[in-house]
Amino acid sequence: MENLYVNLGENSYNISFHSNFSQLTDILSEINAPKKLLVVTDTNVEGLYADEIMKLLKDAGYDAACYAFPAGEENKNMDTLLGILNACMEHKLDRKSMLIALGGGVVGDMTGFSASIYMRGISFVQVPTTLLSQSDSSVGGKTGIDFGGAKNILGAFLQPKHVYINVATVKTLPEKEIISGLGEVIKHGIIRDTAFYDFLSDNVETVKALDPETLMDMSRTNCAIKAAVVEADEKESGVRAHLNFGHTIGHAIESASDYALTHGACVGLGMIAASYIAEQRGIITDTELESIIDILERYGFETRVEIEDFDKVMAVMLSDKKNIGGKIRFVLPTSIGSVDIFDDVSGDEIYSALEFISL
Ligand SMILES: NC(=O)c1ccc[n+]([C@@H]2O[C@H](COP(=O)([O-])OP(=O)(O)OC[C@H]3O[C@@H](n4cnc5c(N)ncnc54)[C@H](O)[C@@H]3O)[C@@H](O)[C@H]2O)c1
């Protein structure tokens, strides 16, 4: 299948789409990967896919070792970073060596960050295995770890040398992780591409059944949308902020729930809340708002949630690191297929949006 080229000058790379891992070593040879590699993964993914990957690499003559850290966002921290860097040294990686991130967004972000600092920077390849990492985090070069209670507060931009997407890996994912990824996929349709949104709306059953051909089509268009945004604004000084659609209120609800609610579910609620603000302002129609609620519902998202304390949600929003000049930045839809940034959304509008999504 044809690659998707992410055009970032000297940081350019390809994303390839597959239904198995059989072409991984061909691709490594195409990008002139060094013989010495370290596969970084987490303990869940290790049990599912590491043996197969290590066998492929060793059969193709690579000097590859594997390092697995305990799975989960709570391990996206300094201790794990040091563990990865230690493994780099134990396996005697040099400046020409390469890391392979085999796993979800946590593995991808941590491996990329390790690659950005080991010997002042070595290369890495992304092999994302969750729907979220295949549709969002593996594309764009943001890497990092959580620190001092703040998410992704330490990090670096480092583009991978290649992203190898095997859509079949999502078959072993728990349902809530699928929902989490679908939130970002639907978001990409709403912010940029009406035809893709219609494709998602027309193929709910085949996507939910994880049909490989449909997943491959979805993944390709989805990554093309994200890649185009990143190409236009690699370091997030402008339009890359559009990717935050649904995340302002979504992240605040997630944080105010002390992370009892999942990120994907909260992004779904955040997209509904932002779309409600847009509809109340007359920027989108009532029919468009209903369509957004309907597609999320058909994909299994909750469209209402119990919010115990509106003020707590508001306080999180006010402390968001993405605010500029003390103002909460909102990305609102201007139609299905386009969005804009608004710095003038009032407290009243936010409260009524929270009421709209409240049970
Ligand atoms: N870099 C970016 O641009 C960017 C964008 C969005 C999110 N993120 C980051 O991504 C992270 C979330 O990513 P995620 O949702 O992939 O989380 P994750 O990496 O924690 O994976 C979720 C769970 O699924 C398991 N898993 C992974 N692949 C599996 C498979 N094929 N089958 C069964 N289980 C599997 C993992 O072990 C984990 O328990 C967050 O840390 C977030 O900050 C980064």
The ligand as a Tripos MOL2 file, in Angstrom:
@<TRIPOS>MOLECULE
LIG
   44    48     1     0     0
SMALL
NO_CHARGES

@<TRIPOS>ATOM
      1 N1          2.4500   12.9120   21.3010 N.am      1 LIG1
      2 C1          1.2520   13.3240   21.0220 C.2       1 LIG1
      3 O1          1.0240   14.1140   20.1070 O.2       1 LIG1
      4 C2          0.1020   12.7850   21.8110 C.ar      1 LIG1
      5 C3         -1.2160   12.9680   21.3660 C.ar      1 LIG1
      6 C4         -2.2550   12.3880   22.0900 C.ar      1 LIG1
      7 C5         -1.9760   11.6530   23.2310 C.ar      1 LIG1
      8 N2         -0.6890   11.5070   23.6380 N.ar      1 LIG1
      9 C6         -0.3680   10.7150   24.8180 C.3       1 LIG1
     10 O2         -0.7260    9.3680   24.5470 O.3       1 LIG1
     11 C7         -1.0170    8.7080   25.7730 C.3       1 LIG1
     12 C8         -2.2730    7.9080   25.5980 C.3       1 LIG1
     13 O3         -2.0520    6.9440   24.5950 O.3       1 LIG1
     14 P1         -2.8190    5.5540   24.5950 P.3       1 LIG1
     15 O4         -4.2690    5.8210   24.7240 O.co2     1 LIG1
     16 O5         -2.3300    4.7740   23.4510 O.co2     1 LIG1
     17 O6         -2.3830    4.9600   26.0060 O.3       1 LIG1
     18 P2         -1.4110    3.7640   26.4610 P.3       1 LIG1
     19 O7         -0.1400    3.7960   25.7420 O.co2     1 LIG1
     20 O8         -1.3840    3.8150   27.9370 O.co2     1 LIG1
     21 O9         -2.2180    2.4760   25.9910 O.3       1 LIG1
     22 C9         -3.4620    2.1900   26.6070 C.3       1 LIG1
     23 C10        -3.4620    0.7570   27.1760 C.3       1 LIG1
     24 O10        -3.5420   -0.1680   26.1020 O.3       1 LIG1
     25 C11        -2.5000   -1.1530   26.2370 C.3       1 LIG1
     26 N3         -2.2020   -1.5740   24.8660 N.ar      1 LIG1
     27 C12        -1.4560   -0.9550   23.9290 C.ar      1 LIG1
     28 N4         -1.5780   -1.5800   22.7500 N.ar      1 LIG1
     29 C13        -2.4010   -2.6340   22.9570 C.ar      1 LIG1
     30 C14        -2.9380   -3.6310   22.1100 C.ar      1 LIG1
     31 N5         -2.6900   -3.6600   20.7870 N.pl3     1 LIG1
     32 N6         -3.7630   -4.5600   22.6510 N.ar      1 LIG1
     33 C15        -4.0880   -4.5140   23.9750 C.ar      1 LIG1
     34 N7         -3.6340   -3.5710   24.8140 N.ar      1 LIG1
     35 C16        -2.7960   -2.6430   24.3080 C.ar      1 LIG1
     36 C17        -1.4060   -0.4240   26.9620 C.3       1 LIG1
     37 O11        -0.5350   -1.3320   27.6000 O.3       1 LIG1
     38 C18        -2.2020    0.4040   27.9590 C.3       1 LIG1
     39 O12        -2.5760   -0.3910   29.0500 O.3       1 LIG1
     40 C19        -1.1020    9.7840   26.8320 C.3       1 LIG1
     41 O13         0.0540    9.7460   27.6400 O.3       1 LIG1
     42 C20        -1.1430   11.0920   26.0480 C.3       1 LIG1
     43 O14        -0.5280   12.1530   26.7300 O.3       1 LIG1
     44 C21         0.3530   12.0480   22.9500 C.ar      1 LIG1
@<TRIPOS>BOND
     1     1     2 1
     2     2     3 2
     3     2     4 1
     4     4     5 ar
     5     4    44 ar
     6     5     6 ar
     7     6     7 ar
     8     7     8 ar
     9     8     9 1
    10     8    44 ar
    11     9    10 1
    12     9    42 1
    13    10    11 1
    14    11    12 1
    15    11    40 1
    16    12    13 1
    17    13    14 1
    18    14    15 2
    19    14    16 1
    20    14    17 1
    21    17    18 1
    22    18    19 2
    23    18    20 1
    24    18    21 1
    25    21    22 1
    26    22    23 1
    27    23    24 1
    28    23    38 1
    29    24    25 1
    30    25    26 1
    31    25    36 1
    32    26    27 ar
    33    26    35 ar
    34    27    28 ar
    35    28    29 ar
    36    29    30 ar
    37    29    35 ar
    38    30    31 1
    39    30    32 ar
    40    32    33 ar
    41    33    34 ar
    42    34    35 ar
    43    36    37 1
    44    36    38 1
    45    38    39 1
    46    40    41 1
    47    40    42 1
    48    42    43 1
@<TRIPOS>SUBSTRUCTURE
     1 LIG1         1 GROUP 0 **** ****
